[in-house]
Amino acid sequence: MRSLNEITLSARVSLFGDRKAFDSLVREHQESVRRLFLHLSLGDTMLSDDLAQDTFIKAWTNIGKFGGRSSFKTWLFAIAFRTWADYFRSRHDTDDYEEAYQYGKEACDVGLRMDMLNAMKQLKPIERTCITLQVIEGMKTDAIAGITELNASTVRSHIARGKQKLAEYLKQNGYE
């Protein structure tokens, strides 16, 4: 959803209490908010749905504070993360925001790694090999060509196609 459209929709919600406009915003971002909470909760779908609902309720009541200085998604994810931190602190008997932050960050890192593994499964074996050797092992194209017994231009083609497929997969799954 384009930023100007988000600003327009949020203004309609703020000024007129337009539920249809808010519904458009929810439909646009609901999946990515739930996915964030799935990562943070390590797969607890019921908790993820509850926290997502809390996030959207908070967004509805505070939408007048969205000024368009960031994207609506960034603003919404800030609410989501604070919702997570509040939940974490209440369940772990701590007032330590840093502890909640670190737990959430680690869960997001695990979730991102899982998404990357799923994305890598979409690649042909030779594309996966070339990308792994380049990105994870830090090898140069000539070294990869020697290992795979392909010429360097073919290796570059496999890497380019593989990266394009990864980008498309990740974009379809909520990463921008």
C-alpha positions in Angstrom: 0.0 0.0 0.0 1.4 3.4 -0.9 2.3 5.8 1.8 0.0 8.6 0.5 -2.9 6.2 0.5 -2.0 5.1 4.1 -1.9 8.8 5.2 -5.3 9.4 3.5 -6.8 6.3 5.1 -5.4 7.1 8.5 -6.7 10.7 8.3 -10.2 9.4 7.4 -10.1 7.1 10.5 -8.7 9.9 12.8 -11.1 12.6 11.6 -14.3 10.7 10.8 -13.9 7.4 12.6 -14.1 5.7 9.2 -14.2 1.9 10.0 -13.9 1.0 6.3 -10.7 2.9 6.0 -9.3 1.3 9.1 -10.4 -2.1 7.7 -8.3 -1.4 4.6 -5.3 -0.7 6.7 -5.9 -3.8 8.8 -6.3 -6.1 5.8 -3.0 -4.7 4.3 -0.9 -5.2 7.4 -2.7 -8.0 9.3 -0.6 -10.9 7.9 2.8 -9.2 8.6 1.8 -8.3 12.2 0.6 -11.8 12.9 3.8 -13.2 11.4 5.9 -10.9 13.6 4.0 -12.2 16.7 4.4 -15.8 15.5 8.2 -15.3 15.4 8.2 -13.6 18.8 6.0 -16.2 20.4 7.9 -19.0 18.7 4.9 -20.3 16.8 2.0 -19.8 19.3 -0.8 -19.0 16.9 -3.4 -18.2 19.6 -1.1 -15.8 21.4 -0.1 -14.3 18.0 -3.7 -13.6 17.1 -4.5 -12.1 20.5 -1.5 -9.8 20.4 -2.3 -8.8 16.8 -5.8 -7.9 17.9 -4.4 -5.9 20.8 -2.1 -4.1 18.4 -4.9 -3.1 16.0 -7.1 -1.9 18.9 -4.2 0.3 20.1 -3.7 1.5 16.5 -7.4 2.4 16.2 -7.4 4.3 19.5 -4.1 6.1 18.7 -4.3 6.7 15.0 -4.5 10.4 15.5 -0.8 10.2 16.6 0.2 8.7 13.2 1.7 11.7 11.4 3.1 10.1 8.3 6.7 10.8 9.3 7.3 7.0 8.9 5.4 4.4 6.9 2.2 3.2 8.5 3.8 -0.3 8.7 6.7 1.1 10.7 4.3 3.0 13.1 2.2 -0.2 13.4 5.2 -2.4 14.1 6.3 0.0 16.8 2.9 -0.5 18.5 3.2 -4.3 18.0 6.7 -4.4 19.5 5.5 -2.4 22.6 2.5 -4.8 22.9 4.9 -7.7 22.8 7.2 -6.1 25.4 4.3 -5.4 27.7 3.1 -9.0 27.3 6.6 -10.4 27.9 7.2 -8.3 31.0 3.8 -9.3 32.5 4.4 -13.0 32.0 8.1 -13.0 33.1 7.6 -10.9 36.2 10.1 -8.3 35.1 10.1 -4.6 34.5 13.2 -4.9 32.4 12.4 -3.6 28.9 15.9 -4.7 27.7 15.2 -8.3 28.6 11.9 -8.2 26.7 13.6 -6.5 23.8 16.4 -9.1 23.7 14.0 -12.0 23.8 11.9 -10.5 21.0 15.0 -9.8 19.0 16.2 -13.4 19.3 12.8 -14.8 18.4 12.7 -12.5 15.3 16.2 -13.7 14.4 15.0 -17.3 14.6 12.0 -16.4 12.5 14.0 -14.7 9.9 16.4 -17.7 9.7 13.4 -20.0 9.3 12.0 -17.8 6.5 15.4 -17.7 4.8 15.6 -21.5 5.0 12.1 -21.8 3.4 13.1 -19.3 0.8 16.3 -21.2 0.0 14.2 -24.4 -0.6 12.6 -22.6 -3.5 15.9 -22.5 -5.4 17.4 -25.1 -7.7 20.2 -27.0 -6.0 22.9 -25.3 -8.1 21.5 -21.8 -7.3 21.4 -22.7 -3.6 25.0 -23.9 -3.8 26.3 -20.8 -5.6 24.5 -18.4 -3.2 25.6 -20.3 -0.1 29.2 -20.3 -1.2 29.0 -16.6 -2.1 26.9 -15.2 0.7 27.6 -17.5 3.7 31.1 -18.6 2.9 32.2 -15.3 1.3 33.7 -16.9 -1.7 34.4 -15.0 -5.0 32.9 -16.0 -8.3 36.1 -17.6 -9.6 36.4 -19.8 -6.5 32.8 -20.9 -6.8 33.4 -21.6 -10.5 36.3 -23.9 -9.5 34.3 -25.7 -6.9 31.2 -26.3 -9.2 33.2 -26.8 -12.4 31.1 -24.1 -14.1 32.4 -21.0 -15.9 32.3 -17.7 -13.9 29.5 -16.2 -16.1 27.3 -19.2 -15.4 28.0 -18.9 -11.7 27.0 -15.2 -11.8 23.8 -16.1 -13.7 22.9 -18.7 -11.0 23.6 -16.2 -8.2 21.5 -13.5 -9.9 18.6 -15.8 -10.6 18.8 -17.2 -7.1 18.8 -13.8 -5.5 15.8 -12.7 -7.6 13.9 -15.8 -6.5 14.8 -15.2 -2.9 13.7 -11.6 -3.1 10.4 -12.5 -4.7 9.7 -15.2 -2.1 10.5 -12.9 0.8 8.5 -10.1 -0.6 5.5 -12.4 -1.0 5.9 -13.4 2.7 5.9 -9.8 4.1 9.5 -8.7 3.8 10.1 -5.4 2.0 
